[in-house]
Amino acid sequence: MDTETLLEKYNVVAPRYTSYPTVPYWDNELFTKEDWLENFKKTYVAHKSEGISLYIHLPFCENLCTYCGCNKRITKNHGVEKPYIQAVLKEWAMYIAILGEKPKLKELHLGGGTPTFFSAENLEILINGITAHAEMVSDAEFSFEAHPANTTAAHLSVLYSLGFKRLSLGIQDFDPHVQFLINRFQTPEQVDEVVKEARRIGYTSINFDLIYGLPGQNLTNLGKTIAQSILLQPDRIAYYSYAHVPWLKAGQRHYSEKDIPVGNEKFALYKLGRQLFIDAGYEDVGMDHFALKSDSLYLASAEQKLHRNFMGYTDQHTHLLLGLGVSAISDSWNAFAQNSKVVETYIDKVENGILPVEKGHILTENDLEIREHILNLMCRAHTVYKNGIPKHIKSRLEPLLADKLIVFDDFRVDITEIGKSFLRNVCMVFDEKLWLKQPQTQLFSSAV
């Protein structure tokens, strides 16, 4: 089957599978904070020697990037920084009290929003407040997301001194017309300046976020953006598909559907980027990600140690991911919990000594088994059933086999090279929640 026909067949709405079950299918009515804390403590005790991962959500941005689907708060009032940091540290203190000891910290990531909205001084207060109540493991990895237009030498220097060695720059596109439509502005010169300063200081891994399918993009201008990005030699590139969900994110109504490349046009943008990255020496690592062979993400992939969680792909593997801050999601492997999504609600709960968990899901044995298979497919491009592939899964796999997206036998499923471009579709085969109950509204973005 040719690519055009495959695209027409498989470009359906699909989850990104940062978790299983996916958030819209959580059994929130069966979830309690008590269940969450019981699972949290149980997982911590069972795996305390490996350390925990910590995600801190910093939601503030000065300007609205209209394409963005993240939980954020738009403000130019930097007076919000200290009260928010104090709330995050109080939430951290609640969990430390629950554990009764300092946990080992293996991974810490600052996401947003725009973490570099916060001053270097306030980020130092935040990180010192976190690490004062934790022990660092020897190979701990600290990383943060940054906007090239507001990342200063002070940000880079202070965070490096606190243990950060990895930087992720949100670029998306360099074309002026595309930047106007998405209200996201930074020049190649600004990015070059940040990259050079980061490398001078000692950062060992720099990631660029790029998006294909944005309004106003075409093969010519996106090709130029990619060429400019490659010249700056990032160690990793995350090449995301734009998720057009204006019914969820009103900012996306800044432009109309006629501005957005779809179908074959969008897939051509994906193919262009993928080929340019590979030609430049980057390796295809999991869904949406490319890395140089010298980067730890590629090495983890090559050694079959790649992991995926709510922070995306990582070369660190922990059974416990704790999310702090508004809307942050935690994962104890057998349970998920998400904080309040409104800044004021989050701060108010924490200030009153209430754990700000708002919803969650306790995984069943069946959930855990399916989660393992989907993780294997997302991170290793194959999965194995010890007792044989169930008949109903085999039946669902047959069309993908016919289209050469996968190969399988009685026990093992392998994703083919072309199948990697339709990874979300392959994972949907195993998603029992989705098969049992198709969504009545559009919950997810398109697969390609």
C-alpha positions in Angstrom: 0.0 0.0 0.0 1.4 3.4 -0.9 2.1 6.1 1.7 -0.8 8.3 0.5 -3.3 5.4 1.0 -1.8 4.5 4.4 -2.1 8.1 5.5 -5.8 8.3 4.5 -6.5 5.1 6.4 -4.5 5.7 9.6 -4.7 9.5 10.1 -7.4 9.1 12.8 -7.6 10.7 16.2 -5.3 8.8 18.6 -3.8 9.2 22.1 -0.1 10.1 22.5 0.3 7.4 25.1 2.3 9.1 27.8 0.3 6.8 30.0 -2.1 3.8 30.0 -4.9 4.2 30.6 -4.9 7.6 29.0 -6.2 10.5 31.1 -9.8 10.6 29.6 -10.2 6.9 30.6 -9.2 7.2 34.2 -11.7 5.8 36.7 -11.9 9.0 38.7 -15.0 7.9 40.5 -13.2 4.9 42.0 -10.1 7.0 43.0 -9.4 8.4 46.4 -6.5 10.4 47.8 -6.1 7.6 50.4 -5.7 5.0 47.7 -3.1 7.3 45.9 -1.0 7.8 49.1 -1.1 4.1 49.9 0.2 3.2 46.4 2.7 6.1 46.5 4.2 4.9 49.8 4.1 1.2 48.7 6.0 2.0 45.5 8.5 4.2 47.3 9.4 1.5 49.8 9.7 -1.2 47.1 12.0 0.9 44.9 13.6 3.4 47.1 17.1 2.3 46.2 16.6 3.4 42.5 15.5 7.0 43.5 12.4 9.0 42.3 11.7 11.3 39.4 10.4 14.7 40.1 8.5 16.9 37.7 7.7 20.5 38.6 5.1 22.4 36.6 5.8 26.2 36.3 2.7 27.5 34.5 3.4 31.2 33.8 4.1 32.8 30.5 4.3 36.4 29.5 2.6 35.9 26.2 0.2 33.3 24.7 1.7 31.0 22.1 -1.5 30.3 20.2 -0.6 26.7 19.2 0.1 25.6 22.8 -2.0 22.9 24.4 -0.3 23.1 27.8 -1.7 24.2 31.1 -0.5 27.8 31.5 -1.3 31.2 33.0 -0.6 34.3 30.9 0.7 37.3 32.9 3.4 39.9 32.9 3.2 40.2 36.7 6.3 38.6 38.1 5.0 39.0 41.6 3.4 35.6 41.1 6.7 33.9 41.3 7.5 33.7 45.0 4.0 32.7 46.2 3.9 29.9 43.6 7.4 28.7 44.6 6.3 28.7 48.3 3.3 26.6 47.4 5.3 24.0 45.5 7.8 23.7 48.3 4.9 23.2 50.8 3.5 20.5 48.6 7.0 18.9 48.5 7.1 19.1 52.3 3.8 17.2 52.5 5.2 14.3 50.6 8.4 14.3 52.6 6.3 14.1 55.8 4.4 11.2 54.3 7.6 9.4 53.5 9.2 10.2 56.8 12.7 10.5 55.2 14.7 12.2 52.4 14.1 10.3 49.1 16.9 9.7 46.6 16.4 12.0 43.7 17.3 10.5 40.3 15.6 12.9 37.9 14.2 16.4 38.0 12.6 18.3 35.2 11.1 21.8 35.1 8.3 22.2 32.6 5.7 24.7 31.8 4.4 27.2 30.9 7.8 28.8 30.7 10.2 27.9 33.5 12.5 30.8 32.4 9.6 33.2 33.2 11.0 32.8 36.7 14.1 34.8 37.6 17.3 32.9 38.1 17.2 33.9 41.8 13.8 32.5 42.4 14.6 29.2 40.5 17.6 28.9 42.9 15.3 29.2 45.9 13.0 26.6 44.4 15.7 24.0 43.6 17.5 24.6 46.9 14.2 24.0 48.7 13.8 20.8 46.8 17.3 19.4 47.2 17.5 20.3 50.9 15.0 17.5 51.5 16.5 14.9 49.1 19.6 12.9 48.5 21.2 13.0 45.0 22.0 9.7 43.2 25.3 9.7 41.4 23.8 9.8 37.9 20.9 12.2 38.6 19.7 14.1 35.6 18.3 17.6 36.0 16.7 19.3 33.0 14.6 22.3 32.2 12.5 23.8 29.4 13.3 27.3 28.2 12.2 30.0 25.9 15.2 31.2 23.8 14.0 34.8 23.9 14.0 35.1 27.6 16.7 32.7 28.8 19.6 34.6 30.3 23.2 33.8 31.1 22.1 34.0 34.7 19.5 31.3 34.2 22.0 29.0 32.5 24.8 29.6 35.1 22.6 29.3 38.2 20.8 26.2 37.1 24.1 24.6 36.0 25.5 25.2 39.5 22.5 23.5 40.9 23.1 20.3 38.9 21.2 21.0 35.6 23.1 19.5 32.6 20.3 19.3 30.1 18.4 22.1 28.4 15.4 22.0 26.1 14.7 25.0 23.9 11.2 25.5 22.6 11.8 26.8 19.1 8.9 25.3 17.0 9.6 27.3 13.8 12.0 30.2 12.7 9.8 31.4 9.8 8.5 35.0 10.6 5.0 34.4 9.1 4.6 31.2 11.1 5.9 32.9 14.2 3.3 35.7 13.7 0.5 33.1 13.4 1.5 31.2 16.5 2.7 34.3 18.5 6.0 32.7 19.3 9.1 34.8 18.5 12.8 34.0 18.6 15.5 34.3 16.0 18.2 31.8 15.0 20.7 34.3 16.4 19.0 34.3 19.8 19.0 30.5 19.9 22.6 30.4 18.8 23.6 32.7 21.6 21.8 30.6 24.2 23.3 27.3 22.8 26.9 28.7 22.8 26.6 30.0 26.3 25.1 26.7 27.6 27.9 24.7 26.0 30.5 27.2 27.3 29.1 26.7 30.8 29.1 22.9 30.5 25.7 21.6 29.5 26.1 18.2 28.1 22.7 17.8 26.2 20.7 20.4 24.4 17.3 19.6 22.9 15.3 21.6 20.3 11.5 21.3 20.2 10.2 21.7 16.6 6.7 21.3 15.4 5.4 20.2 12.0 1.8 21.0 10.9 1.7 24.6 12.2 -0.3 27.2 10.4 1.6 28.8 7.5 4.1 26.0 7.2 5.2 24.6 3.9 8.0 22.4 2.7 10.2 25.4 1.8 10.0 27.4 5.0 10.0 24.3 7.3 13.0 23.0 5.4 14.8 26.2 6.1 13.9 26.1 9.8 15.3 22.5 10.1 18.5 23.5 8.2 19.0 26.4 10.6 18.4 24.1 13.6 20.8 21.4 12.4 23.5 24.1 11.9 23.3 24.7 15.7 24.0 21.0 16.4 21.5 20.2 19.2 22.1 16.8 20.7 18.4 15.9 20.5 15.5 17.1 18.5 11.8 16.5 19.4 9.8 16.8 16.2 6.2 17.0 17.3 3.0 16.8 15.3 0.9 19.9 15.9 -2.3 19.0 17.7 -5.1 21.2 16.5 -7.7 21.1 19.3 -9.4 24.6 19.2 -12.4 23.2 21.1 -10.0 22.7 24.0 -7.5 25.5 23.5 -9.2 28.8 22.4 -5.9 30.4 21.4 -5.8 28.1 18.4 -8.7 30.1 16.9 -6.2 32.9 16.2 -5.9 31.2 12.8 -8.3 29.1 10.7 -8.3 25.5 9.4 -7.3 26.9 5.9 -4.0 28.0 7.4 -3.1 24.5 8.6 -1.4 21.8 6.5 -3.3 18.5 6.8 -3.3 15.0 5.4 -0.7 14.4 2.7 0.6 17.9 3.0 1.3 17.5 6.7 2.7 14.1 6.3 5.1 15.5 3.6 6.4 17.9 6.3 7.0 15.0 8.7 8.8 13.0 6.0 11.0 16.0 5.1 12.0 16.6 8.7 12.7 13.0 9.4 14.9 12.6 6.3 16.8 15.8 7.0 17.5 14.7 10.6 18.7 11.3 9.5 20.9 12.8 6.7 22.5 15.0 9.3 23.4 12.1 11.5 20.5 11.9 13.9 19.0 8.6 14.8 15.2 8.0 15.0 14.6 7.4 18.7 11.0 6.5 19.7 8.0 8.5 18.6 8.8 12.1 17.5 12.4 12.1 18.8 15.8 12.1 17.1 19.2 12.1 18.8 22.9 12.1 17.9 24.7 8.8 18.7 26.7 10.6 21.4 23.5 11.5 23.3 22.3 9.5 26.3 18.8 9.2 24.8 20.2 7.4 21.8 22.4 5.2 24.0 19.4 4.2 26.1 17.5 3.4 23.0 20.3 1.3 21.6 20.6 -0.6 24.9 16.8 -1.2 25.0 16.7 1.0 28.2 14.5 3.9 26.9 11.6 4.8 29.1 8.5 6.9 28.6 6.4 8.7 31.2 4.4 11.9 31.6 7.6 13.9 30.9 8.0 12.1 27.6 11.0 9.9 26.6 13.8 9.7 29.1 17.0 7.6 29.6 16.2 7.4 33.3 13.9 4.7 34.7 12.1 5.0 38.0 9.0 3.4 39.2 7.9 6.6 41.0 7.3 10.0 39.3 6.1 12.7 41.6 4.5 15.8 40.0 4.5 19.0 41.9 2.6 22.2 41.0 -0.7 23.0 39.3 -2.0 20.3 37.0 1.1 18.1 37.5 0.6 14.4 37.2 2.2 11.8 39.4 2.8 8.1 38.6 3.5 5.4 41.2 3.4 2.8 38.4 0.2 1.2 39.7 -1.6 4.5 40.2 -1.9 8.0 38.7 -2.8 11.3 40.4 -3.3 14.8 38.9 -3.2 18.1 40.8 -5.8 20.9 40.6 -5.6 22.6 37.2 -6.3 26.2 38.4 -3.5 28.1 40.0 -5.6 29.8 42.7 -7.2 26.5 43.7 -3.9 24.7 43.8 -2.3 27.4 46.0 -5.3 27.7 48.3 -5.3 23.9 49.0 -1.6 23.8 49.7 -1.8 26.8 52.0 -4.5 25.1 54.0 -2.5 21.9 54.3 -4.6 19.9 51.8 -2.8 17.7 49.2 -3.9 19.3 45.9 -4.7 16.0 44.2 -7.9 16.4 42.2 -8.3 13.2 40.2 -6.6 9.9 39.4 -6.7 6.2 38.5 -5.7 3.0 40.3 -4.4 0.5 37.7 -5.9 -3.0 37.6 -3.8 -6.0 36.8 -5.2 -5.9 33.3 -4.2 -2.2 33.0 -0.7 -2.9 34.2 -0.3 -5.7 31.6 -1.5 -3.5 28.8 0.6 -0.6 30.0 3.7 -2.8 29.8 2.9 -3.8 26.2 2.3 -0.2 25.1 5.5 1.0 26.8 7.5 -1.8 25.0 6.1 -0.7 21.7 6.7 3.0 22.3 10.3 2.5 23.6 11.5 -0.7 21.9 9.3 -1.1 18.8 8.3 -4.6 19.9 6.5 -6.5 22.7 6.3 -10.1 23.8 3.4 -12.1 25.3 4.8 -14.8 27.5 1.6 -16.9 27.2 0.9 -16.1 23.6 -0.9 -13.2 21.9 -4.6 -13.3 22.7 -6.9 -14.1 19.7 -8.7 -10.8 19.8 -5.4 -8.9 19.7 -4.3 -11.0 16.7 -7.5 -10.2 15.0 -6.9 -6.5 15.4 -3.3 -6.9 14.3 -4.2 -8.5 11.0 -5.0 -5.2 9.1 -1.7 -3.7 10.3 0.2 -6.8 9.1 -1.5 -6.6 5.7 -0.4 -2.9 5.5 3.2 -3.9 6.5 3.1 -1.7 9.7 4.0 -4.7 11.9 5.0 -8.3 11.8 3.9 -10.8 14.4 3.9 -14.5 15.4 2.2 -16.3 18.2 4.2 -14.4 20.9 5.8 -11.3 19.6 4.9 -8.1 17.8 7.5 -6.0 15.9 6.9 -2.6 14.4 8.4 -2.2 10.9 10.3 0.8 9.7 7.2 2.3 8.0 5.2 1.3 11.0 7.2 3.7 13.2 5.4 6.6 11.4 2.1 5.1 12.6 3.2 4.2 16.2 0.1 5.6 17.9 -2.1 3.6 15.6 -0.3 0.4 16.5 -0.6 1.1 20.2 -4.4 1.7 19.8 -4.7 -2.0 19.0 -3.8 -2.9 22.6 -5.9 -0.1 24.2 -8.8 -2.0 25.7 -10.3 1.1 27.3 -10.6 2.7 23.8 -12.0 -0.5 22.2 -14.6 -0.9 25.0 -15.8 2.7 24.8 -15.2 5.0 21.8 -15.1 8.7 22.9 -18.4 10.6 22.2 -16.4 13.8 21.7 -13.0 14.4 20.1 -10.6 13.9 23.0 -7.4 13.4 21.0 -5.5 14.9 18.1 -4.8 13.2 14.8 -2.3 10.4 14.7 -0.2 11.9 12.0 
